[in-house]
Amino acid sequence: MREVVVVDAIRSPIGKSGWGGKKQGMLSETSAQDLLAQILRSLTDRVKEKAGGFEEGMIEEVLVGCLTQIGEQGANIARIASLIAGLPNEVSGSTVNRYCNAGLSAINWAAQSIMTNAGDIMIAAGVELMSHYGMGDDVTVAMNAGKKVVFSDRFGETGMTTPQGLSAEFVADKYGLTRDAMDRFGLWSNQKAVQAQRDGRLEGRVVHVVGKDTDGNEVRITKDETPRAACLDDPDGALAKMGTLPSRFKEEGMVTAGNSSQIVDGAAAVMLMEKNKAKELGLKPLTTIRSFGNAGGDPQLMLLAPIPAAEKALARAGKGIGDMDVIEPNEAFASPCLAFARHFEYADDDPRVNPSGGAIALGHPIGASGVIYFTEMCHELNARDGRWGLQLVCGGGGIGIATVVEREDY
């Protein structure tokens, strides 16, 4: 089996969503195709600058995670964005829909292709403009056209997909979590994200993109719009304010906007290479991909499926949670992240967890999130001189995914 390395990983700044008549975020006037194309172009140019022998035609395929594949996110956005980015015609493209798992699935599937000699160089990416499309719009299109959409009674009495926020409430009940613990986790996520932004740690991984304002004028977007500075500057006040937020999914529940991921816009991309090809081109990898894990779980407790997925990935790498230097669970909600801490027996505020902040602070642009936080994990391993990293992501319907990477001494 051939080894696969990550030679570069970048992401866009993350913008607040303007969905539902809210204040328009900084990326809300940008096309998903154009945003992804800019990221693909930036990634390719960066690798070309580092490796004089690298040619764009060497890229076998671009795999892109995207949940709501309608409008400009439909029609195989991977192929369209690749062409807009100026990649050669011979570079193939494929779009992956696996709910919140989509971005990390794109990475894993690209890596597996290289491992099995189906190519030497691939790009895995993700994009989601939640300003443009709400979750489930791909289903409601059919319903509005009078077409029957069948789910399963395993989701509950209605037979429809359990809202993830309600699943987060079920997880909180199962693990006996408190509202205070969940709010403090949300506060902590924002503190880490704000600090990472202020100390310049994100430079080199967050690339500048060109968007448009509401008047159609081009604007240069350089940093995340989402982290809440008050959480670092006035933590007591921020925590008190979070405590006043109403529950969103259950009467007298504990899941609120303060301990849930933000609805946002964003994109990211990583370039993967067979290890010997990277060495031939003179590229020093960020990390080496070591193992994967996939698992299903109870559709109503869907947010817990990453636990068995992570156990599989760790076992396949021959490692335990104690070996990990960075642990990157997707912060769809605070409750599953705290459940992971209970299950794997590490502290709620373990410094290895999402060291640059997670989706509660930055946001969860569904199809892109796996790539965004994979990018963060790889860069944080290097920033901290760590060796092992674990990423785990939950997904709608009760599916989990996990990946283990190693930062080697090259």
N, C-alpha and C positions, 0 to 999 in steps of 0.2 A: 504494500500500500504506500503510495507516494505521500510525502508530507506537504502541507499547505500553509503558507505564511501570509500574513496581512502586511502589505508593503506600505499602505497609506490608508487613512480613514478620516473623512471630513463630514461636516454637517453644516446646514444653513443656520442662521439665527432663527429662533422660534418666535412666531408671532401669535398674538391673541386672536381668537376666532371672532369674526363679526357675524356669526350665524344667529339667526333669530332676531334680527333687529338691534343687536347690541352694538356698542361702539366698535367701529371697524378697526381691526388690527392692522399691523404694518405690512402683512403679506396678503391681506384679503383681496386686494385688487390685482394680484399676480396670478397668472395661469399656472396650474399644476405642471403642465408640460414644460413651460418656460423655466419654472423654478428647478425642476428636476434636471433639465438640460444644462442649466448653469452649474449645478453641482457636478454633473458628469464631466462637463468641460473643465472645471477647476481641478477635479481629481486627476484627469488624464494629463493636463498640463503640468501638474506638480510632479507626477511620476516621470514625465518626459524631461523635466529639468534635472531630476536626480539621476536618470539613466539615459545616457546618450544613445545607447543601442536599442532603446524601447521604441517600437512603432505601434501606432494605434490599431493597425490591422492584425496585430498579435492577439488582440482581445477576442476570445472565442464567443462570449455572450455577455449580455447585460440582463441580470435578473432583478426585478423590482417588486417590492412588497407594496400593495395598495389595497385597501379594503373596499371602498365604494367606487367600483369601476363603471361609472356612468359619466356622461358629459365629457369634459376634457380629460378625465381620469380613466375613461374607457378606451376601447379600440386598441388594446395592448399599448399602454402608455410607455412601456419599456422601449418598444421599437420606435415609437414616434419621437420620444425625447432624445433617444440616441441619435436619430437623424438630425433633429434640430440642433443638437450639440456638435454636429459636424463629424461624428464618428463614421468610419468607412462603411459602405453598403454591406460589406461582408460580415460585419459584426452583428450577430443575431440578438434577439431580444425576447424576453418572456416576462409576463406579469403574474405575480403570485397573490392569491387571496386566501389567507388563513387567519382572518380576523386579526387580533392583536399580535399573533405569532408571525404575521406575514413577513416582516422585515428580517427577523432572525432566521426564518425558514429560507429566505432568499440567500442569506449568507451560508447557511448549512448546506443547501442544495448545490450552490456553486462550488463550495469546498469539496463536497462529495464527488462532483463531476471531475474535479482536478485530481482527486485521490485515485479515481478509477481510470485515469488516462483519457478522459474525454475533453482534454484541453489543458493548456498550461497557464493561461491568464484569463480571469473573469472579473467582472464588476458585479457586486451585489449592492442594491440600493433600496430606498424606500421613499415614498412621498404620500402626503395626505393634506389636502386643503379642506379642512373642516369648516372654513368660512363658506365654502361653496356647496357642500353636501352634508346632510345630517346622517348619523349612523342609521342604517336600515333603509336609506333611500333607494338602494338597489332592489330591495324587496317591495317597497311601497309602489314603485313604478309599475310592477306587475299587478299588485292589488288594485291600484287605481284604474288599471286597464281591464278590470273584471276577471283577472286570472286568479285561480285558487293557489295559495301557497301553503303547503303542508309542513308542519313542524312535528313534534313528538310529545306524547303525554309524559315523557320522562322530564320535561321541563317544568312540569307542575300541572295544576288543575286546568289552566287555560290551554295547555298544549302549545303555547307560544314561548319563544325564547325568554327566559328569566332575565329581567333587567340586571345588568351587572351591579348596579348600586344596591339592589335588593340582595344579590348574592353576597355582597360585602357585608351587609347586615347579618346574614346567616353565618358568615365566617366569624364575625365579632361575637355572636352568641355562642358558637361552638367552642371558641377558645376563651370565653369569659373576659373579653377585652373591655376596657373602660373607655369612655369618651375622652377622658383626659389623656390617656396613653396615645390614642389615635391623633388627637390634636397636637400633642407634643411631637409626634413623629412628623406631622405636616409642617410644624414650625421648624424642626430640625432640617428637613429637606430644603426649605427656603433659605435657611441660614447658610447651608453649604453652597447652594447655588449662587447666592449673592456674594459670598466670600470668594468663590472661584472666579466670578466675573470681575470683582474688584482687584484681585491680586494678579490679574493678567494670565491666569493659568489656561484660559480657553483659547488664547491666541495660538494660531497654528492648527487648531482643530475646527474652529468656527470660521467659515470663509464668508467674505462679504458678497452679497447678492444685490442685483438691481431690481427694484419693484416699482410700483406706481402708486401715487396718492389718489385721492378721490377725484381729483381734477384731471387725472391722466398724465401727470408729470412724472418723469422718472426720478426715483429717490434711491440713494445707496443705503442699504440696510446692513448694519455692522455688528449688532449684539442682540441677545435675547431680550424680548419685551416682557417676559412673564414673571421672573423672580420678584418676590415681595420684599423690598428693602427693609420695611418696618420690622420684619421678623428678626433681623440682625441688629438694627439700630435701637429698637424698643421691644425686646422680646416679651416682657411682662405685659405690655399694652397689647401687643399683637396676639398673644395667647388669650388674653381676656376677651378680645374682640372675636377671636375664633370660637370661643365658648358661647357666644351669643347667636351664632349662625344656626338656622333651622335645619333639621334633618330633611333630606330630600326624597327618600324612597320609602319611608316607613314612619307611621305616627309614633312619636316619642323614640325615634331611632337615633343612631349615633353617627351615621354617614352624612357628612356635610360637604359644602364646597371647600372648606378649609382642610379636610383630610382626604380629599379625592383629587384625581388628576385633572388638569385643566384641559379644556377643549381648545385646540390650537392648530396652527399651520406649520409645516416644516418638511424638510427633506434631508437625506444623508446618503453617503455612498462610501464603500470600501473597495479597494482593489486587492484581489487574492492572486497568488502565484504559487506554482510548484516551487518548492524550496530551491532546487538546483537552478531553475530558471532565474529566480531572484538573485542568486549568487552570481550567475553568469552576467547579469545586467549590472552588478555592483550595487544592489539595493540592500540596505540593512532593514530587516523587517521590524515591525512593532511587536508582533506576537506570532506564535505558531498555534494553529487550531488543533486541539488534541482529541476532543470527543464531543459527542452529541447525545441528547436524550429526548425522546418524545413520549407523551403519555396522555391518556384520557382520564376523566374523572366524573364524578357526579355532576350532571348538567346544572343542578341548582346550586351546588357548591363549586362552581366552575373555576373560581379563582385559586383553588387549592391544587389543581392539576400540575403546576410546576414542581410540587414536592417530589412525586415519583419520577418526573422527568429529570430533575436535578440529581436524584439518587442514582439514576441510570448513568448519567453523564459522568458523575464523580467516580462511580465504580469502574466505568470503562477507561477512565484516565488513571485508575489505580490510586486515587487521592480521596481525602476526606475534607469536610468543610473547614477543619482546622488548618489545612494546607493552603487555603485560599488567602491571597493578599488583598484582592478586591472581590466583593460580592455585589452583583448588580441585579437586584430584583426589580422588575418593572413596577412602579408605584401607581398602578391603576387606582388603588385605594390603599389607605394605611393598614386596614385590617389584614389583608393577606400578607403584607410585608411583616407585620408583627406575628402572624401565624407561622411564617417561615422561621422567624427568630426562635419561637417556642419549639418548633419541630426540630430544628438543627442545633438548638441549645447555644445560641449566642445572644448577646445583650441587645436590647431594643435600640440602643445607641452605639452599637459596635462601629468603630471608625472605619472598618473595611466596607461598610454598606454605602453604596452610592455616594462616594466621596465628593463628587461635584454637584450633588443634588439629583433628584429624580423627577418623575412626571408630576408629582404634586406641586413642585416648584416650577419646573420648566414646561410641562405639558405632555400630552399623549396623542400625537398625530398618528392615529392607529397604525396604518401600514408602514409608517416610517420609524416608529418608536424602537423596534428591535435593532435597526441600524444605527439610530441616534445613540442609544445607550451602549451598544457594542463599541461604537467609536469612543464614547467616554471611558468605558472600561479599559480599552487598549491604551489610550493615552494616559490614564491615571496609573496604570501599572508602570509605565515608563517614568512618569513624574515622581512616583513613590519608590522607584527602584525595587518594585515587587516582582514576583515570579509567576504566580498562578492567579487566574481570574475565572469566576463563574458568573454567567448571566442566565437568568431564568425569567420566563415571560408567561403570563396567563393569557387565555384567549376565550372568546365567547363560545358557549356551548359546552365548555368543560374540556379544553385541550391545553396542555402545557408543553413547553419546550425549554431546553437548556443547552448551553455550550460551555465547554471548558477550554481556556487558552493558556499558553505558557509563554512567558517572556524569557527567551534564552539569552545566554551570553554569546553573542556573535563576534 
